[in-house]
């Protein structure tokens, strides 16, 4: 396939949409190599560190090719216009000094042709650069959506652990920079395994979705909700001390007691255990998370349906 990278990139995005496939890095890579006719490179086995996937390098290659293509086009355009402009200037100078009618007509014809050639060159380059710009814009939009997908839990729409790392590092840095308060709450649904065992895993999934909606009802827009894993959730609460975090979780307890899950004709009640930790001076996000997790265990050991503050 002899198409340029920007054309292939735009075609890949369109094809993924037609197939109903998400624009994940893996799907983009597979389809890109499918369209380009190039062999799909073998990937090394990489440990799960939460970092960039091997495909990131391939995607950067494509983007660099597209940027290089823009650079080459503009450099060629500048050189071409420079030569044509010099020729045009020479003919205009000759036209000014000529007194011969036939020579004047010949020079005018040449000037008109040169002006038309310059216009054609500019129009062609403008169209090519516009297409490249549009392709990059499409890729930017699709990759932004993919980044959001990679940071979200597909079942509940809450952030996942990768999203938590980004949100927590951002809020810890903000709190330390502004000397502001920051609290983190870890929540664990009580006896969740029993819900799965008695009512089935689909009902368990619905309970997780239901719990997420109740959490969103009591949190602020500035707070971050994370599905930490299984039935464990995390709330990142900027500008909030331990008392404020306890108040939010107390409201959640009240809402849950009045709002059971109704699913397939069944009303299912549950509770949660929670631990709260407030950021200390010079503490990082991992230490804050660890203290909140320890407080959750203390709440569970206290009989569940309890809230405990970290030491």
Secondary structure, 3 states (H helix, E strand, C coil): CCCCHHHHHHHHHHHHHHHCCCCCHHHHHHHHHHHHCCCCCCCCCCCCCCCCCCHHHHHHHHHHHHHHHHHHHHHHHHHHHHHHHHHHHHHHHHHHHCCCHHHHHHHHHHHHHHHHHHHHHHHHHHHHHHHHHHHHHHHHHHHHHHHHHHHECCCCCCECHHHHHHHHHHHHHHHHHHCCCEEEEEEEECCHHHHHHHHCHHHHHHHHHHHHHHHHHHCCCCCEEEEEECCEEEEEEECCCHHHHHHHHHHHHHHHHHCCEEECCEEECCCEEEEEEECCCCCCHHHHHHHHHHHHHHHHHCCCCCEEECC
